Amino acid sequence: MKNLYLGVKFSFSYFTIIPLRFKSSDDLSKPEVLNHMLLTLPSVGFVLGALTVFLYTLLAKFGWYGATISAVSYMLLYGFIHTEAVVDVYDAIYASHSGRDAFDIIKEPTVGALGVLYAFAFMMLKVAGIILLFTQNLLTEFMAVLIISRLSLITQIMLHDFKSSFVTGLKESLDYWYLTPLFLVFTSIGSYLTPYFVLYLIVGIVLGFVISVFFASKLKFVNGDVLGATLEGVEILLFMLVGWFMI
């Protein structure tokens, strides 16, 4: 039970800005803790989605302005960690064109202009997509997308080999016996949010695989930044898909 508690706490502390503290005696490197951390990812999406929707309900009278504040707040809630991944991935891709090692580039603390511009473009598309859904009252569909993007991330961790000790540790710690119940539980929750959840889930998993393979083909490796950038791409495209079918 303690490992479950630590795993859930670790997931929310790592993937959100929610202030959570750990004791010096807490061992977060245990496989059981990492397993629960990874399996909690969809819950992180659900909670961030619920908080963002709640904020929008308070600001709905401001129309598109309230939707904009809510959209940016969602990205603030996960600390722009996935947006930063977009910066690193595209910075490494374009730096590698000059013959430099992409893995060395992606680890550098500095970034080039192209990485920043791509991240800005991703951010604009994401904010616009959320505004579209909110102003069309597709709030539960927004929450469903956040769950799907993180379920897609779990499938990518299963499928890829990683040039990252942390993500490799997550993959090795993943207990596959939990996956079927996990997908069933969140499919039930998602189907309550939108009747098209299963369709969106299938599309989201396929999109995640295609996007991550594209990045891998450019970088010649997969790491945590590739996963974060892929999540951004999946959410942007699913916002467009939901808008296309529901409006």
URZI-V667109 format. One record per helix or strand of 3 or more residues. SS is the DSSP state (@ for helix, = for strand). FROM is the first residue (numbers start at 1). TO is the last residue. Records with the same first field share a line. If there is no record, write none. Layout:
SS = FROM-TO ; FROM-TO
This chain:
@ = 2-15 ; 31-39 ; 41-62 ; 64-77 ; 81-96 ; 102-107 ; 113-135 ; 139-159 ; 165-173 ; 177-193 ; 197-219 ; 224-246
